[in-house]
Each structure stands twice: as structure tokens, then as C-alpha cells.
């Protein structure tokens, strides 16, 4: 059933009282544990033997008619794109635009679920690529609350390590053998540059609390 409201022009599919310009509604059964999702399909009816791997075959475009600034046009796009010539591998390309260039792809989710930022061919779960003279960090974790800013590494059922800034302990950089950054701390670097191993409160440039073993071999000393 399609309903178009007078005056407002809202269009409803599956509803007689659409609240937006286009509202699609159906009883999915999700609340009863059996879901038949409400689906909007964008179809490609072409048949062929060699898929285009450079351009998307189905798009969802976000268009602005504002002629000021960079001018009217498509400002963002999500497109389905073939990643091989048979069309057996399909990825999603996310494109945006700014005031210095036209619309271009910025993020790709490939057919295996790998995410690429700055690359259309991600080879890792998250692959960030940049070719520039930028010296700032390419990836930053930001904390604006009372928690820590950290990243964790975990072997399921075995070891886990956390690395980051301990907000509750003077913003010290820590490496901890636990999910919580401040527990089982193995190495600490404080704001003065002091390094602690076995202690989270080093008072010297290098402070080791516990047994240590140092081995060195000097082959020669050169003097002027």
C-alpha cells in the first residue's frame, strides 16, 4: 500500500500516516523473535561476463541543491562495487566531498569485512593508508571523561595486555598485563620521562623494582 498525504507531500509505503518525506513500514516480527526485516532494495538488472571493478553498480547518493560554496551536487555516497570481474566479491565504497576536491572514495569495506581508510584494497581488519607529508598521528584515541585512553590486545582464553594513558595516575603511560590499564603494570613512563619497571612511581630515569640481569659485551672503546 502506498499513501501520499495531501499538502505535506509525505509518502508512506506500508503506512497511512507517514511522518517523513518517505517512510517505509512493515511488521517485522522482531519483538516476537522471528524477524522479517523491512527492506529497501536497489537493483541492477544488467547481465554480463565482466564486471566493472572501478565504479559502483548501485549507489545511495546524498545531494545538495545549494549553489553557494562548492556548488550543487552529490556531497556523499554509499556505493556497492564489484571487487572481481565475476561479481562474486562485492564491497561497499563510502565517498565524501569537501571544498578542495570533488566527491571521492574515503572508506572501503571489502567483501571479507576488512575496512580500509585511504585505501580501496584493505589487507588487514583495519588498514589505514596515507601518502602525505603529515607528521601528526594517523590514529588517535581520545578520552574526555575520567576513564583511561588505552588499547588492548587479547589472546582469547589466555593473555591480555593493555597500553595507554592512566587517567587516574597522573596520565602516566603504562603497559599492563590485564584488561584494566592500572592493574598488573609492567612498565610505566611518567610525565618527567622517568621509566619504571616493577614500579608505577619511578623517581629516576630508570628504576627497576625486583631482580634484574644485565649482560653486555664490549668489543672496543674509541677515544679522541
ABEGO torsion letter per residue (X at the ends): XBBBBBGAGBBBBGBABBABABBBBBBAGAAAGBBBBBBBBBBBABBBABBBAABBABBBBBBBABABEAEBEBABBBBBBBABAAGABBBBBBBBBBAABBBBBABBBBAAGBBBBGBABBABABBBBBBBABABBABBBBBABABBBBBBBBBBGBBBBBBEBBAABGGBBBBBBBABAABGBABBBBAAGBBBBGBABBABABBBBEBBBBBBBBAEBBBX
